[in-house]
Amino acid sequence: MMMLLDPVKATLRDAADKLTGEKKRAFTAQVALDDVDGSARKTERALGWDSVSIQRGLDSWRTGVP
């Protein structure tokens, strides 16, 4: 897992707060894949996002179905 610095976490949270629905799930899933080993749980712990929504985004990314 990549160590995310506090300013980076704040920027990611701010960006996610500005998105909704499918776009937000896609964004949080991409952050999980790029920075947190693709784990919804680790992403939830690192950034405080809902792991169910992150997992839904990861599932959509894997299947190609939004």
C-alpha positions in Angstrom: 0.0 0.0 0.0 1.3 3.4 -0.9 1.7 5.9 2.0 -0.6 8.8 1.3 0.5 12.1 2.8 -2.2 14.2 4.5 -2.2 16.9 1.8 -2.8 14.3 -0.8 -5.6 12.7 1.2 -7.2 16.1 1.6 -7.1 16.7 -2.1 -8.5 13.2 -2.9 -11.3 13.7 -0.4 -12.1 17.2 -1.8 -12.2 15.8 -5.4 -14.5 12.9 -4.3 -16.8 15.3 -2.5 -17.4 17.2 -5.7 -18.5 14.1 -7.6 -21.7 12.1 -7.3 -23.1 8.7 -8.4 -21.3 6.7 -11.0 -18.5 9.3 -11.5 -17.7 9.2 -7.7 -17.7 5.4 -7.6 -15.4 5.3 -10.6 -13.1 7.9 -9.0 -12.9 6.2 -5.6 -12.3 2.8 -7.4 -9.5 4.3 -9.4 -7.9 5.7 -6.3 -8.2 2.3 -4.6 -6.6 0.6 -7.6 -3.8 3.2 -8.0 -2.9 3.9 -4.4 -4.3 1.4 -2.0 -3.7 -2.1 -3.6 -7.3 -2.2 -5.0 -8.8 -2.9 -1.6 -12.1 -1.2 -0.7 -11.5 -1.8 3.0 -8.0 -0.3 3.0 -9.3 2.7 1.0 -12.1 3.2 3.5 -9.5 3.2 6.4 -7.1 5.5 4.6 -9.6 8.1 3.3 -12.8 7.6 5.2 -14.9 6.7 2.1 -17.7 4.1 2.2 -16.2 0.7 1.4 -19.5 -0.6 -0.2 -19.5 2.3 -2.7 -15.8 1.7 -3.4 -16.5 -2.0 -4.0 -19.4 -1.2 -6.3 -17.0 1.0 -8.3 -14.4 -1.7 -8.4 -17.0 -4.2 -9.6 -18.1 -1.8 -12.3 -14.5 -1.3 -13.4 -13.9 -5.1 -13.6 -17.0 -5.9 -15.5 -17.4 -2.8 -17.5 -21.0 -2.4 -16.4 -21.8 0.8 -14.5 
